[in-house]
């Protein structure tokens, strides 16, 4: 039984520590961000399940020991010790999760309330896009964000509506809508909580950083499929110039250099435009 518990613990270590290192090699993550995100979080989930299974097996094996079997005292002692230590660790992690989860939820509610108040006080406009409210608020900052919750909405600043064409603005809206539809806020929160629970592990910090990048790339690809790679790349470039965001410029060049499958980029004119943007 100790062998089974040890194998499960080893599998958990490989999945949570070694797997992220392996998955971080190569440029395949930026080419297939959806697959990369699924692989990273699947490894995390399987690692947690293996660790939970090892704890459950050790506790059940220790409880199932009969008095007549206690001549071999080493194995049940190890299983009981590991079971108690595991329960203590789980309790500490749960307390840590609750400690960080409540402020996150409170910040989300505060953000919702602030933008609701801003929308009510300003001369904002609202429209529906695929079932989501898109609210344009008066602001000189290039803001575009999605607010998830009971009243999921997309907020765009008037600065962006003036700087972008209608097609480019639609690309921004489709980008934010992808965050809502694909629950990127939840995925990012899981990666963040994993980092705060295991701050000593480089893999946990890397998962948090990588998740933040991949959800943006996935949303970029979805916008390109909906309104075209040219409009999406141009929207990213224009927004990057307003906010002086170098990372956004790199995302624009990525879309231009390798449009995602299914995007509107098949014509010769579009391909020439994308080649210009990628330079």
MOJOKA-V376319 format. One record per residue. N is the residue number from 1. RES is the residue in one letter. PHI is phi as a letter, one per 30 degrees, with the letter a starting at -180 (* if undefined). NEAR is the number of other ideal C-beta (glycine too) atoms within 12 Angstrom. Layout:
N,RES,PHI,NEAR / N,RES,PHI,NEAR
//
This chain:
1,X,*,27 / 2,X,d,23 / 3,X,d,16 / 4,X,d,21 / 5,X,d,32 / 6,X,d,20 / 7,X,d,18 / 8,X,d,29 / 9,X,d,28 / 10,X,d,19 / 11,X,d,25 / 12,X,d,29 / 13,X,d,25 / 14,X,d,21 / 15,X,d,30 / 16,X,c,34 / 17,X,c,26 / 18,X,d,20 / 19,X,e,27 / 20,X,e,36 / 21,X,d,20 / 22,X,d,19 / 23,X,d,30 / 24,X,d,25 / 25,X,d,13 / 26,X,i,11 / 27,X,c,14 / 28,X,d,18 / 29,X,d,29 / 30,X,d,28 / 31,X,d,20 / 32,X,b,21 / 33,X,d,35 / 34,X,d,28 / 35,X,d,19 / 36,X,d,30 / 37,X,d,34 / 38,X,d,22 / 39,X,d,26 / 40,X,d,39 / 41,X,d,34 / 42,X,d,22 / 43,X,d,34 / 44,X,d,37 / 45,X,d,23 / 46,X,d,23 / 47,X,d,33 / 48,X,d,27 / 49,X,d,19 / 50,X,d,28 / 51,X,d,32 / 52,X,d,24 / 53,X,d,22 / 54,X,d,34 / 55,X,d,30 / 56,X,d,23 / 57,X,d,27 / 58,X,d,35 / 59,X,d,26 / 60,X,d,19 / 61,X,d,26 / 62,X,d,29 / 63,X,d,15 / 64,X,d,17 / 65,X,d,24 / 66,X,c,12 / 67,X,e,9 / 68,X,d,7 / 69,X,c,15 / 70,X,d,14 / 71,X,d,11 / 72,X,c,15 / 73,X,d,15 / 74,X,d,15 / 75,X,d,24 / 76,X,d,26 / 77,X,d,18 / 78,X,d,23 / 79,X,d,32 / 80,X,d,26 / 81,X,d,20 / 82,X,d,30 / 83,X,d,28 / 84,X,d,18 / 85,X,d,19 / 86,X,d,29 / 87,X,d,20 / 88,X,d,15 / 89,X,d,21 / 90,X,d,22 / 91,X,d,15 / 92,X,d,16 / 93,X,d,24 / 94,X,d,16 / 95,X,d,15 / 96,X,d,20 / 97,X,d,23 / 98,X,d,17 / 99,X,d,15 / 100,X,c,23 / 101,X,d,22 / 102,X,d,15 / 103,X,d,17 / 104,X,d,23 / 105,X,d,18 / 106,X,d,13 / 107,X,d,19 / 108,X,d,26 / 109,X,d,19 / 110,X,d,16 / 111,X,d,24 / 112,X,e,25 / 113,X,d,17 / 114,X,d,18 / 115,X,d,32 / 116,X,d,24 / 117,X,d,15 / 118,X,d,25 / 119,X,d,29 / 120,X,d,15 / 121,X,d,13 / 122,X,c,19 / 123,X,d,14 / 124,X,d,25 / 125,X,c,18 / 126,X,b,21 / 127,X,b,19 / 128,X,c,14 / 129,X,b,29 / 130,X,h,19 / 131,X,i,13 / 132,X,c,26 / 133,X,d,27 / 134,X,c,35 / 135,X,c,38 / 136,X,c,32 / 137,X,c,33 / 138,X,d,23 / 139,X,a,26 / 140,X,d,14 / 141,X,c,20 / 142,X,d,28 / 143,X,c,29 / 144,X,b,44 / 145,X,a,33 / 146,X,c,39 / 147,X,c,35 / 148,X,c,30 / 149,X,k,21 / 150,X,d,10 / 151,X,c,22 / 152,X,d,27 / 153,X,a,35 / 154,X,c,40 / 155,X,c,40 / 156,X,b,45 / 157,X,d,33 / 158,X,d,26 / 159,X,e,24 / 160,X,d,38 / 161,X,d,32 / 162,X,d,19 / 163,X,d,26 / 164,X,c,33 / 165,X,d,19 / 166,X,d,16 / 167,X,d,24 / 168,X,d,32 / 169,X,d,35 / 170,X,d,31 / 171,X,d,44 / 172,X,d,46 / 173,X,d,41 / 174,X,d,38 / 175,X,d,47 / 176,X,d,42 / 177,X,d,35 / 178,X,d,36 / 179,X,e,36 / 180,X,d,32 / 181,X,d,26 / 182,X,c,27 / 183,X,h,21 / 184,X,d,34 / 185,X,d,30 / 186,X,d,22 / 187,X,d,33 / 188,X,d,32 / 189,X,d,27 / 190,X,d,30 / 191,X,d,33 / 192,X,d,28 / 193,X,d,31 / 194,X,d,35 / 195,X,d,29 / 196,X,d,25 / 197,X,d,30 / 198,X,b,31 / 199,X,d,16 / 200,X,d,11 / 201,X,c,22 / 202,X,e,19 / 203,X,d,31 / 204,X,d,28 / 205,X,d,22 / 206,X,d,30 / 207,X,d,43 / 208,X,d,31 / 209,X,d,24 / 210,X,d,34 / 211,X,d,37 / 212,X,e,27 / 213,X,d,29 / 214,X,d,38 / 215,X,d,40 / 216,X,d,37 / 217,X,d,40 / 218,X,d,36 / 219,X,d,44 / 220,X,d,45 / 221,X,d,40 / 222,X,d,35 / 223,X,d,44 / 224,X,d,41 / 225,X,d,27 / 226,X,d,30 / 227,X,b,36 / 228,X,j,35 / 229,X,d,42 / 230,X,d,35 / 231,X,d,39 / 232,X,d,49 / 233,X,d,45 / 234,X,d,37 / 235,X,d,45 / 236,X,d,42 / 237,X,d,33 / 238,X,d,31 / 239,X,d,37 / 240,X,d,24 / 241,X,d,20 / 242,X,d,27 / 243,X,c,22 / 244,X,h,12 / 245,X,c,19 / 246,X,d,14 / 247,X,d,20 / 248,X,d,31 / 249,X,d,24 / 250,X,d,22 / 251,X,d,38 / 252,X,d,39 / 253,X,d,28 / 254,X,d,32 / 255,X,d,46 / 256,X,d,35 / 257,X,d,23 / 258,X,b,28 / 259,X,d,35 / 260,X,d,32 / 261,X,d,16 / 262,X,j,16 / 263,X,d,30 / 264,X,d,27 / 265,X,b,32 / 266,X,c,15 / 267,X,d,15 / 268,X,d,10 / 269,X,d,14 / 270,X,d,25 / 271,X,d,22 / 272,X,d,15 / 273,X,d,25 / 274,X,d,33 / 275,X,d,20 / 276,X,d,18 / 277,X,d,33 / 278,X,d,24 / 279,X,d,13
//
